[in-house]
Amino acid sequence: MIEHSLYDFLRHLADSWVLLAMFIVFLVLAAWPFRPGARERNNKAANMIFEDKNDG
């Protein structure tokens, strides 16, 4: 009878499903700023450093 250790189980899990989950999370986070509704917010954040305190 072959007995698998917890380490073997966790390593197999990390090599397959966790790797896939991390890749999906990476894709979602990388694509998040490019969603259609974010254009105004991104432009405001990009130009924020050029605003003076007196500009409002």
CHARMM internal coordinates of N, CA and C (Angstrom, degrees):
IC EDIT
DIST 1 N 1 CA 1.4417
DIST 1 CA 1 C 1.5302
ANGL 1 N 1 CA 1 C 108.83
DIST 1 C 2 N 1.3200
ANGL 1 CA 1 C 2 N 115.58
DIHE 1 N 1 CA 1 C 2 N 131.12
DIST 2 N 2 CA 1.4587
ANGL 1 C 2 N 2 CA 120.75
DIHE 1 CA 1 C 2 N 2 CA 179.71
DIST 2 CA 2 C 1.5174
ANGL 2 N 2 CA 2 C 108.69
DIHE 1 C 2 N 2 CA 2 C -95.69
DIST 2 C 3 N 1.3150
ANGL 2 CA 2 C 3 N 114.27
DIHE 2 N 2 CA 2 C 3 N 123.89
DIST 3 N 3 CA 1.4512
ANGL 2 C 3 N 3 CA 119.15
DIHE 2 CA 2 C 3 N 3 CA 179.94
DIST 3 CA 3 C 1.5291
ANGL 3 N 3 CA 3 C 108.50
DIHE 2 C 3 N 3 CA 3 C -107.88
DIST 3 C 4 N 1.3110
ANGL 3 CA 3 C 4 N 116.41
DIHE 3 N 3 CA 3 C 4 N 121.04
DIST 4 N 4 CA 1.4490
ANGL 3 C 4 N 4 CA 121.47
DIHE 3 CA 3 C 4 N 4 CA 179.34
DIST 4 CA 4 C 1.5205
ANGL 4 N 4 CA 4 C 109.72
DIHE 3 C 4 N 4 CA 4 C -89.31
DIST 4 C 5 N 1.2814
ANGL 4 CA 4 C 5 N 114.67
DIHE 4 N 4 CA 4 C 5 N 139.04
DIST 5 N 5 CA 1.4581
ANGL 4 C 5 N 5 CA 118.90
DIHE 4 CA 4 C 5 N 5 CA 179.68
DIST 5 CA 5 C 1.5250
ANGL 5 N 5 CA 5 C 109.95
DIHE 4 C 5 N 5 CA 5 C -85.22
DIST 5 C 6 N 1.2759
ANGL 5 CA 5 C 6 N 115.42
DIHE 5 N 5 CA 5 C 6 N 168.05
DIST 6 N 6 CA 1.4592
ANGL 5 C 6 N 6 CA 121.55
DIHE 5 CA 5 C 6 N 6 CA 177.27
DIST 6 CA 6 C 1.5250
ANGL 6 N 6 CA 6 C 109.96
DIHE 5 C 6 N 6 CA 6 C -63.08
DIST 6 C 7 N 1.3201
ANGL 6 CA 6 C 7 N 115.89
DIHE 6 N 6 CA 6 C 7 N -37.97
DIST 7 N 7 CA 1.4682
ANGL 6 C 7 N 7 CA 120.20
DIHE 6 CA 6 C 7 N 7 CA 178.30
DIST 7 CA 7 C 1.5235
ANGL 7 N 7 CA 7 C 110.65
DIHE 6 C 7 N 7 CA 7 C -59.85
DIST 7 C 8 N 1.3182
ANGL 7 CA 7 C 8 N 118.09
DIHE 7 N 7 CA 7 C 8 N -45.56
DIST 8 N 8 CA 1.4670
ANGL 7 C 8 N 8 CA 121.17
DIHE 7 CA 7 C 8 N 8 CA -179.96
DIST 8 CA 8 C 1.5235
ANGL 8 N 8 CA 8 C 110.95
DIHE 7 C 8 N 8 CA 8 C -62.31
DIST 8 C 9 N 1.3177
ANGL 8 CA 8 C 9 N 116.38
DIHE 8 N 8 CA 8 C 9 N -41.04
DIST 9 N 9 CA 1.4526
ANGL 8 C 9 N 9 CA 120.65
DIHE 8 CA 8 C 9 N 9 CA 179.08
DIST 9 CA 9 C 1.5232
ANGL 9 N 9 CA 9 C 111.35
DIHE 8 C 9 N 9 CA 9 C -63.94
DIST 9 C 10 N 1.3330
ANGL 9 CA 9 C 10 N 116.73
DIHE 9 N 9 CA 9 C 10 N -47.48
DIST 10 N 10 CA 1.4596
ANGL 9 C 10 N 10 CA 120.23
DIHE 9 CA 9 C 10 N 10 CA -178.89
DIST 10 CA 10 C 1.5224
ANGL 10 N 10 CA 10 C 111.51
DIHE 9 C 10 N 10 CA 10 C -67.27
DIST 10 C 11 N 1.3185
ANGL 10 CA 10 C 11 N 117.27
DIHE 10 N 10 CA 10 C 11 N -35.56
DIST 11 N 11 CA 1.4618
ANGL 10 C 11 N 11 CA 119.26
DIHE 10 CA 10 C 11 N 11 CA 177.81
DIST 11 CA 11 C 1.5201
ANGL 11 N 11 CA 11 C 110.75
DIHE 10 C 11 N 11 CA 11 C -67.00
DIST 11 C 12 N 1.3144
ANGL 11 CA 11 C 12 N 117.61
DIHE 11 N 11 CA 11 C 12 N -41.76
DIST 12 N 12 CA 1.4611
ANGL 11 C 12 N 12 CA 120.58
DIHE 11 CA 11 C 12 N 12 CA 177.14
DIST 12 CA 12 C 1.5280
ANGL 12 N 12 CA 12 C 110.38
DIHE 11 C 12 N 12 CA 12 C -63.09
DIST 12 C 13 N 1.3211
ANGL 12 CA 12 C 13 N 116.88
DIHE 12 N 12 CA 12 C 13 N -41.92
DIST 13 N 13 CA 1.4581
ANGL 12 C 13 N 13 CA 121.44
DIHE 12 CA 12 C 13 N 13 CA 178.78
DIST 13 CA 13 C 1.5276
ANGL 13 N 13 CA 13 C 110.70
DIHE 12 C 13 N 13 CA 13 C -62.77
DIST 13 C 14 N 1.3205
ANGL 13 CA 13 C 14 N 117.43
DIHE 13 N 13 CA 13 C 14 N -43.83
DIST 14 N 14 CA 1.4562
ANGL 13 C 14 N 14 CA 121.34
DIHE 13 CA 13 C 14 N 14 CA -179.42
DIST 14 CA 14 C 1.5199
ANGL 14 N 14 CA 14 C 111.47
DIHE 13 C 14 N 14 CA 14 C -68.32
DIST 14 C 15 N 1.3030
ANGL 14 CA 14 C 15 N 117.73
DIHE 14 N 14 CA 14 C 15 N -34.50
DIST 15 N 15 CA 1.4628
ANGL 14 C 15 N 15 CA 121.37
DIHE 14 CA 14 C 15 N 15 CA -179.55
DIST 15 CA 15 C 1.5168
ANGL 15 N 15 CA 15 C 112.76
DIHE 14 C 15 N 15 CA 15 C -73.35
DIST 15 C 16 N 1.3105
ANGL 15 CA 15 C 16 N 117.79
DIHE 15 N 15 CA 15 C 16 N -17.92
DIST 16 N 16 CA 1.4583
ANGL 15 C 16 N 16 CA 118.63
DIHE 15 CA 15 C 16 N 16 CA -176.43
DIST 16 CA 16 C 1.5251
ANGL 16 N 16 CA 16 C 111.92
DIHE 15 C 16 N 16 CA 16 C -117.33
DIST 16 C 17 N 1.3003
ANGL 16 CA 16 C 17 N 118.08
DIHE 16 N 16 CA 16 C 17 N -77.27
DIST 17 N 17 CA 1.4574
ANGL 16 C 17 N 17 CA 121.60
DIHE 16 CA 16 C 17 N 17 CA -170.63
DIST 17 CA 17 C 1.5192
ANGL 17 N 17 CA 17 C 113.53
DIHE 16 C 17 N 17 CA 17 C -74.20
DIST 17 C 18 N 1.3002
ANGL 17 CA 17 C 18 N 118.06
DIHE 17 N 17 CA 17 C 18 N -38.79
DIST 18 N 18 CA 1.4615
ANGL 17 C 18 N 18 CA 120.03
DIHE 17 CA 17 C 18 N 18 CA -179.30
DIST 18 CA 18 C 1.5302
ANGL 18 N 18 CA 18 C 109.81
DIHE 17 C 18 N 18 CA 18 C -68.93
DIST 18 C 19 N 1.3173
ANGL 18 CA 18 C 19 N 117.17
DIHE 18 N 18 CA 18 C 19 N -37.69
DIST 19 N 19 CA 1.4548
ANGL 18 C 19 N 19 CA 120.65
DIHE 18 CA 18 C 19 N 19 CA 176.16
DIST 19 CA 19 C 1.5251
ANGL 19 N 19 CA 19 C 110.60
DIHE 18 C 19 N 19 CA 19 C -61.87
DIST 19 C 20 N 1.3029
ANGL 19 CA 19 C 20 N 117.11
DIHE 19 N 19 CA 19 C 20 N -42.80
DIST 20 N 20 CA 1.4612
ANGL 19 C 20 N 20 CA 121.25
DIHE 19 CA 19 C 20 N 20 CA 177.40
DIST 20 CA 20 C 1.5286
ANGL 20 N 20 CA 20 C 111.03
DIHE 19 C 20 N 20 CA 20 C -64.03
DIST 20 C 21 N 1.3164
ANGL 20 CA 20 C 21 N 116.98
DIHE 20 N 20 CA 20 C 21 N -42.66
DIST 21 N 21 CA 1.4678
ANGL 20 C 21 N 21 CA 120.63
DIHE 20 CA 20 C 21 N 21 CA 179.37
DIST 21 CA 21 C 1.5322
ANGL 21 N 21 CA 21 C 111.01
DIHE 20 C 21 N 21 CA 21 C -64.27
DIST 21 C 22 N 1.3272
ANGL 21 CA 21 C 22 N 117.88
DIHE 21 N 21 CA 21 C 22 N -41.73
DIST 22 N 22 CA 1.4618
ANGL 21 C 22 N 22 CA 120.21
DIHE 21 CA 21 C 22 N 22 CA 178.67
DIST 22 CA 22 C 1.5236
ANGL 22 N 22 CA 22 C 111.18
DIHE 21 C 22 N 22 CA 22 C -65.42
DIST 22 C 23 N 1.3142
ANGL 22 CA 22 C 23 N 117.88
DIHE 22 N 22 CA 22 C 23 N -36.03
DIST 23 N 23 CA 1.4554
ANGL 22 C 23 N 23 CA 121.41
DIHE 22 CA 22 C 23 N 23 CA 178.14
DIST 23 CA 23 C 1.5275
ANGL 23 N 23 CA 23 C 110.66
DIHE 22 C 23 N 23 CA 23 C -66.10
DIST 23 C 24 N 1.3125
ANGL 23 CA 23 C 24 N 117.12
DIHE 23 N 23 CA 23 C 24 N -41.82
DIST 24 N 24 CA 1.4639
ANGL 23 C 24 N 24 CA 121.25
DIHE 23 CA 23 C 24 N 24 CA 178.24
DIST 24 CA 24 C 1.5320
ANGL 24 N 24 CA 24 C 110.49
DIHE 23 C 24 N 24 CA 24 C -64.63
DIST 24 C 25 N 1.3212
ANGL 24 CA 24 C 25 N 117.46
DIHE 24 N 24 CA 24 C 25 N -42.94
DIST 25 N 25 CA 1.4657
ANGL 24 C 25 N 25 CA 121.03
DIHE 24 CA 24 C 25 N 25 CA 177.74
DIST 25 CA 25 C 1.5238
ANGL 25 N 25 CA 25 C 110.13
DIHE 24 C 25 N 25 CA 25 C -62.39
DIST 25 C 26 N 1.3326
ANGL 25 CA 25 C 26 N 117.51
DIHE 25 N 25 CA 25 C 26 N -40.88
DIST 26 N 26 CA 1.4567
ANGL 25 C 26 N 26 CA 120.85
DIHE 25 CA 25 C 26 N 26 CA 177.66
DIST 26 CA 26 C 1.5266
ANGL 26 N 26 CA 26 C 110.94
DIHE 25 C 26 N 26 CA 26 C -60.84
DIST 26 C 27 N 1.3289
ANGL 26 CA 26 C 27 N 117.41
DIHE 26 N 26 CA 26 C 27 N -45.40
DIST 27 N 27 CA 1.4634
ANGL 26 C 27 N 27 CA 120.37
DIHE 26 CA 26 C 27 N 27 CA -179.80
DIST 27 CA 27 C 1.5211
ANGL 27 N 27 CA 27 C 111.77
DIHE 26 C 27 N 27 CA 27 C -62.32
DIST 27 C 28 N 1.3158
ANGL 27 CA 27 C 28 N 116.95
DIHE 27 N 27 CA 27 C 28 N -41.96
DIST 28 N 28 CA 1.4673
ANGL 27 C 28 N 28 CA 120.80
DIHE 27 CA 27 C 28 N 28 CA 179.59
DIST 28 CA 28 C 1.5312
ANGL 28 N 28 CA 28 C 110.45
DIHE 27 C 28 N 28 CA 28 C -64.53
DIST 28 C 29 N 1.3303
ANGL 28 CA 28 C 29 N 117.48
DIHE 28 N 28 CA 28 C 29 N -45.57
DIST 29 N 29 CA 1.4635
ANGL 28 C 29 N 29 CA 119.97
DIHE 28 CA 28 C 29 N 29 CA -179.26
DIST 29 CA 29 C 1.5170
ANGL 29 N 29 CA 29 C 112.15
DIHE 28 C 29 N 29 CA 29 C -68.65
DIST 29 C 30 N 1.3230
ANGL 29 CA 29 C 30 N 117.65
DIHE 29 N 29 CA 29 C 30 N -33.42
DIST 30 N 30 CA 1.4598
ANGL 29 C 30 N 30 CA 120.14
DIHE 29 CA 29 C 30 N 30 CA 178.46
DIST 30 CA 30 C 1.5220
ANGL 30 N 30 CA 30 C 111.54
DIHE 29 C 30 N 30 CA 30 C -72.07
DIST 30 C 31 N 1.3142
ANGL 30 CA 30 C 31 N 118.39
DIHE 30 N 30 CA 30 C 31 N -30.94
DIST 31 N 31 CA 1.4551
ANGL 30 C 31 N 31 CA 122.29
DIHE 30 CA 30 C 31 N 31 CA -178.50
DIST 31 CA 31 C 1.5307
ANGL 31 N 31 CA 31 C 112.56
DIHE 30 C 31 N 31 CA 31 C -88.40
DIST 31 C 32 N 1.3154
ANGL 31 CA 31 C 32 N 118.23
DIHE 31 N 31 CA 31 C 32 N -15.01
DIST 32 N 32 CA 1.4682
ANGL 31 C 32 N 32 CA 122.30
DIHE 31 CA 31 C 32 N 32 CA -174.82
DIST 32 CA 32 C 1.5330
ANGL 32 N 32 CA 32 C 113.55
DIHE 31 C 32 N 32 CA 32 C -55.73
DIST 32 C 33 N 1.3266
ANGL 32 CA 32 C 33 N 120.96
DIHE 32 N 32 CA 32 C 33 N -44.97
DIST 33 N 33 CA 1.4780
ANGL 32 C 33 N 33 CA 119.65
DIHE 32 CA 32 C 33 N 33 CA -179.43
DIST 33 CA 33 C 1.5193
ANGL 33 N 33 CA 33 C 113.67
DIHE 32 C 33 N 33 CA 33 C -68.01
DIST 33 C 34 N 1.3186
ANGL 33 CA 33 C 34 N 118.60
DIHE 33 N 33 CA 33 C 34 N -16.37
DIST 34 N 34 CA 1.4604
ANGL 33 C 34 N 34 CA 121.50
DIHE 33 CA 33 C 34 N 34 CA -176.28
DIST 34 CA 34 C 1.5222
ANGL 34 N 34 CA 34 C 113.37
DIHE 33 C 34 N 34 CA 34 C -96.92
DIST 34 C 35 N 1.3214
ANGL 34 CA 34 C 35 N 117.82
DIHE 34 N 34 CA 34 C 35 N 8.91
DIST 35 N 35 CA 1.4564
ANGL 34 C 35 N 35 CA 119.90
DIHE 34 CA 34 C 35 N 35 CA 178.61
DIST 35 CA 35 C 1.5291
ANGL 35 N 35 CA 35 C 109.01
DIHE 34 C 35 N 35 CA 35 C -70.16
DIST 35 C 36 N 1.3165
ANGL 35 CA 35 C 36 N 118.34
DIHE 35 N 35 CA 35 C 36 N 154.12
DIST 36 N 36 CA 1.4673
ANGL 35 C 36 N 36 CA 121.12
DIHE 35 CA 35 C 36 N 36 CA -173.42
DIST 36 CA 36 C 1.5283
ANGL 36 N 36 CA 36 C 114.80
DIHE 35 C 36 N 36 CA 36 C -59.62
DIST 36 C 37 N 1.2946
ANGL 36 CA 36 C 37 N 119.04
DIHE 36 N 36 CA 36 C 37 N -36.18
DIST 37 N 37 CA 1.4586
ANGL 36 C 37 N 37 CA 121.22
DIHE 36 CA 36 C 37 N 37 CA -176.01
DIST 37 CA 37 C 1.5116
ANGL 37 N 37 CA 37 C 115.14
DIHE 36 C 37 N 37 CA 37 C -79.14
DIST 37 C 38 N 1.3113
ANGL 37 CA 37 C 38 N 118.79
DIHE 37 N 37 CA 37 C 38 N -1.97
DIST 38 N 38 CA 1.4603
ANGL 37 C 38 N 38 CA 121.26
DIHE 37 CA 37 C 38 N 38 CA -173.73
DIST 38 CA 38 C 1.5247
ANGL 38 N 38 CA 38 C 113.71
DIHE 37 C 38 N 38 CA 38 C -97.60
DIST 38 C 39 N 1.3067
ANGL 38 CA 38 C 39 N 118.63
DIHE 38 N 38 CA 38 C 39 N -0.83
DIST 39 N 39 CA 1.4630
ANGL 38 C 39 N 39 CA 120.94
DIHE 38 CA 38 C 39 N 39 CA -173.86
DIST 39 CA 39 C 1.5315
ANGL 39 N 39 CA 39 C 111.91
DIHE 38 C 39 N 39 CA 39 C -60.49
DIST 39 C 40 N 1.3199
ANGL 39 CA 39 C 40 N 117.83
DIHE 39 N 39 CA 39 C 40 N -48.63
DIST 40 N 40 CA 1.4682
ANGL 39 C 40 N 40 CA 120.63
DIHE 39 CA 39 C 40 N 40 CA -177.73
DIST 40 CA 40 C 1.5246
ANGL 40 N 40 CA 40 C 111.17
DIHE 39 C 40 N 40 CA 40 C -63.77
DIST 40 C 41 N 1.3013
ANGL 40 CA 40 C 41 N 116.40
DIHE 40 N 40 CA 40 C 41 N -43.03
DIST 41 N 41 CA 1.4602
ANGL 40 C 41 N 41 CA 120.32
DIHE 40 CA 40 C 41 N 41 CA -179.91
DIST 41 CA 41 C 1.5310
ANGL 41 N 41 CA 41 C 111.61
DIHE 40 C 41 N 41 CA 41 C -65.74
DIST 41 C 42 N 1.3293
ANGL 41 CA 41 C 42 N 117.26
DIHE 41 N 41 CA 41 C 42 N -39.70
DIST 42 N 42 CA 1.4629
ANGL 41 C 42 N 42 CA 121.13
DIHE 41 CA 41 C 42 N 42 CA 178.16
DIST 42 CA 42 C 1.5261
ANGL 42 N 42 CA 42 C 111.26
DIHE 41 C 42 N 42 CA 42 C -65.84
DIST 42 C 43 N 1.3242
ANGL 42 CA 42 C 43 N 117.25
DIHE 42 N 42 CA 42 C 43 N -41.65
DIST 43 N 43 CA 1.4653
ANGL 42 C 43 N 43 CA 120.41
DIHE 42 CA 42 C 43 N 43 CA 177.85
DIST 43 CA 43 C 1.5273
ANGL 43 N 43 CA 43 C 111.36
DIHE 42 C 43 N 43 CA 43 C -63.82
DIST 43 C 44 N 1.3154
ANGL 43 CA 43 C 44 N 116.89
DIHE 43 N 43 CA 43 C 44 N -40.51
DIST 44 N 44 CA 1.4608
ANGL 43 C 44 N 44 CA 120.52
DIHE 43 CA 43 C 44 N 44 CA 178.32
DIST 44 CA 44 C 1.5237
ANGL 44 N 44 CA 44 C 110.61
DIHE 43 C 44 N 44 CA 44 C -63.71
DIST 44 C 45 N 1.3180
ANGL 44 CA 44 C 45 N 117.68
DIHE 44 N 44 CA 44 C 45 N -42.79
DIST 45 N 45 CA 1.4625
ANGL 44 C 45 N 45 CA 121.08
DIHE 44 CA 44 C 45 N 45 CA 179.34
DIST 45 CA 45 C 1.5233
ANGL 45 N 45 CA 45 C 111.37
DIHE 44 C 45 N 45 CA 45 C -66.92
DIST 45 C 46 N 1.3344
ANGL 45 CA 45 C 46 N 117.21
DIHE 45 N 45 CA 45 C 46 N -36.29
DIST 46 N 46 CA 1.4610
ANGL 45 C 46 N 46 CA 120.64
DIHE 45 CA 45 C 46 N 46 CA -178.93
DIST 46 CA 46 C 1.5179
ANGL 46 N 46 CA 46 C 111.87
DIHE 45 C 46 N 46 CA 46 C -70.09
DIST 46 C 47 N 1.3141
ANGL 46 CA 46 C 47 N 117.60
DIHE 46 N 46 CA 46 C 47 N -32.44
DIST 47 N 47 CA 1.4655
ANGL 46 C 47 N 47 CA 121.19
DIHE 46 CA 46 C 47 N 47 CA -176.68
DIST 47 CA 47 C 1.5259
ANGL 47 N 47 CA 47 C 113.29
DIHE 46 C 47 N 47 CA 47 C -97.29
DIST 47 C 48 N 1.3143
ANGL 47 CA 47 C 48 N 117.71
DIHE 47 N 47 CA 47 C 48 N -0.42
DIST 48 N 48 CA 1.4491
ANGL 47 C 48 N 48 CA 121.78
DIHE 47 CA 47 C 48 N 48 CA -176.38
DIST 48 CA 48 C 1.5272
ANGL 48 N 48 CA 48 C 111.92
DIHE 47 C 48 N 48 CA 48 C -61.81
DIST 48 C 49 N 1.3204
ANGL 48 CA 48 C 49 N 118.76
DIHE 48 N 48 CA 48 C 49 N -34.32
DIST 49 N 49 CA 1.4561
ANGL 48 C 49 N 49 CA 120.35
DIHE 48 CA 48 C 49 N 49 CA -177.44
DIST 49 CA 49 C 1.5158
ANGL 49 N 49 CA 49 C 112.79
DIHE 48 C 49 N 49 CA 49 C -71.22
DIST 49 C 50 N 1.3127
ANGL 49 CA 49 C 50 N 117.63
DIHE 49 N 49 CA 49 C 50 N -17.51
DIST 50 N 50 CA 1.4639
ANGL 49 C 50 N 50 CA 121.28
DIHE 49 CA 49 C 50 N 50 CA -178.83
DIST 50 CA 50 C 1.5333
ANGL 50 N 50 CA 50 C 112.58
DIHE 49 C 50 N 50 CA 50 C -91.26
DIST 50 C 51 N 1.3003
ANGL 50 CA 50 C 51 N 118.40
DIHE 50 N 50 CA 50 C 51 N -7.56
DIST 51 N 51 CA 1.4562
ANGL 50 C 51 N 51 CA 121.92
DIHE 50 CA 50 C 51 N 51 CA -179.45
DIST 51 CA 51 C 1.5186
ANGL 51 N 51 CA 51 C 110.05
DIHE 50 C 51 N 51 CA 51 C -81.59
DIST 51 C 52 N 1.2973
ANGL 51 CA 51 C 52 N 115.76
DIHE 51 N 51 CA 51 C 52 N 139.64
DIST 52 N 52 CA 1.4537
ANGL 51 C 52 N 52 CA 122.03
DIHE 51 CA 51 C 52 N 52 CA 176.40
DIST 52 CA 52 C 1.5251
ANGL 52 N 52 CA 52 C 108.76
DIHE 51 C 52 N 52 CA 52 C -91.19
DIST 52 C 53 N 1.2931
ANGL 52 CA 52 C 53 N 116.80
DIHE 52 N 52 CA 52 C 53 N 160.07
DIST 53 N 53 CA 1.4589
ANGL 52 C 53 N 53 CA 119.67
DIHE 52 CA 52 C 53 N 53 CA 178.62
DIST 53 CA 53 C 1.5189
ANGL 53 N 53 CA 53 C 111.61
DIHE 52 C 53 N 53 CA 53 C -62.39
DIST 53 C 54 N 1.3309
ANGL 53 CA 53 C 54 N 118.08
DIHE 53 N 53 CA 53 C 54 N -28.86
DIST 54 N 54 CA 1.4552
ANGL 53 C 54 N 54 CA 122.11
DIHE 53 CA 53 C 54 N 54 CA -179.02
DIST 54 CA 54 C 1.5260
ANGL 54 N 54 CA 54 C 112.84
DIHE 53 C 54 N 54 CA 54 C -83.11
DIST 54 C 55 N 1.3316
ANGL 54 CA 54 C 55 N 117.84
DIHE 54 N 54 CA 54 C 55 N -7.72
DIST 55 N 55 CA 1.4606
ANGL 54 C 55 N 55 CA 120.91
DIHE 54 CA 54 C 55 N 55 CA -179.07
DIST 55 CA 55 C 1.5145
ANGL 55 N 55 CA 55 C 112.36
DIHE 54 C 55 N 55 CA 55 C -75.70
DIST 55 C 56 N 1.2868
ANGL 55 CA 55 C 56 N 117.31
DIHE 55 N 55 CA 55 C 56 N -19.31
DIST 56 N 56 CA 1.4497
ANGL 55 C 56 N 56 CA 119.89
DIHE 55 CA 55 C 56 N 56 CA -179.95
DIST 56 CA 56 C 1.4437
ANGL 56 N 56 CA 56 C 109.14
DIHE 55 C 56 N 56 CA 56 C 97.89
END
COOR INIT
IC SEED 1 N 1 CA 1 C
IC BUILD
